[in-house]
Amino acid sequence: MHCWLLAALALWAVSGGDSLPACNYPPKLLCSSWKMAVACQVEKVCPKFYHRPQAANPVSLSLYYESLCPGCRNFLVTQLFPTWVMLSDIMNITLVPYGNAQEKNVSGKWQFKCQHGEPECKGNMIETCLLYQLKDFFQSFPVIFCMESAGSVVENLEACLQLYAPTVQLAEIKSCVTGDLGNKLMHHNAQLTDALSPPHNYVPWILVNGKHTDALQTRAQTALFRMVCEMYTGEKPDACKDAGAESQLL
């Protein structure tokens, strides 16, 4: 059974068997933030399980990536998203889709050339517009995860929106992608990428708490969940404690 469904059934049972309210978020994410819990009317249940008051700064992770880069997709799908689902209360994520792309100004408008061709430029632009238009990372990140885990990143936008952000109009995202707004947003991503220190020389390029080292990169790509748990200086959430107990038994 899908883990999100199990979580929903657990909440249903604790609430006395009443049906969960209609909500656009996956059940697993309902208790990821207090704002989401209130919006989905489960705030009386969440504090007993997932919600933790933040007593320390969250662990910050910035991912500079390309939408069609195989290594980027693997990290986002198998490490970053699952870790965020479990530990969103103690970590912040920044996504910057651009990577090894290049830009040039032609008659006042930016043109982009991407490592994996035009489809990647389109994918970068779609995900940039999603992050800007949806505003709420708890909506935009599941959509991006859905796209990156699909066979075709750019062809699955509509299906992923219907699944994770059904109130968002596809036309709004497409207008951003083909218009001046998307062009300006992608130029901003180019500026953020060019400003990296040290400069990036591969993708995915990962910053942890604003820093990049080979050791941090390797650790993030191989054991991100454990890394975030260990780096968080506040009270560890139950997911971290459970992981620690399991590791002692191995």
Phi, psi and omega in degrees: 000142182297139184299324179296323179291320177300317179297319180296319179294324178295314178297321180297318182292315181295326181282004175095012177092000177291148181290145178291146179292154176301133185206144183274355182265149174299143182307325182297334184266357187301326182257015181289332177214153180297322179301316181291321180298317179295317181298328182261006174062037177238020186296335180286341180264320188302319183302336181285345188236297190252324189291131177227132175294136181283116179258358181210163178295139178293157174286129183258131177229128177245129181245116174259119193208177175235144188294332182249006177290121182303316180294323178295314182296318180298316180294315183296318186281319188262341182242303190291308183295312179300322179295317179297320179302319182276330190235027185297338179288340185239015178215149175243140181236136172240126178252131179232092179283110177190301175064238184266018179293164176231150180229154172212148182269120180239109179054041176086000179236140183279137174243142187238142176237124188249154185300323182252028172087186184299321178302324178291320176301320179293317178298316177302316183293318179301312184290327175296316179293324177299314180298323182282314187286321183282335177067309183278115182298333179289346172262314187289321184294316175301325178294316179295318176302315179301314180296315185290335180269354180275167179296318179238116184299307189284335183276352185253012180303309185298315181297320181290324175296315181298327183280317189247341180215063188294343179276349180278133180277127178303323182298327180294318179292317180296323178297320177295315183300319186264354186256187182294328182298310179300321179300316180290321179295320180291324175298321178297319176299322177298318179295318179298319180292317180294336183274358181300138177222112004290158179298145179286145176229012173195169174227149359292149177243120190244131172249134177242120186052040175081003184239147173235127169222162178299323182293316178296319180299311182297317181296316181297321183282344183248333184207058186296316182303310180296323180298312181296317178301316183289326184279338181289126188266353178273192177297128183290136174292163183303325181300321179291318181295320179296320180295321180293320179295320180295322182292331180288338180275346183279000000 
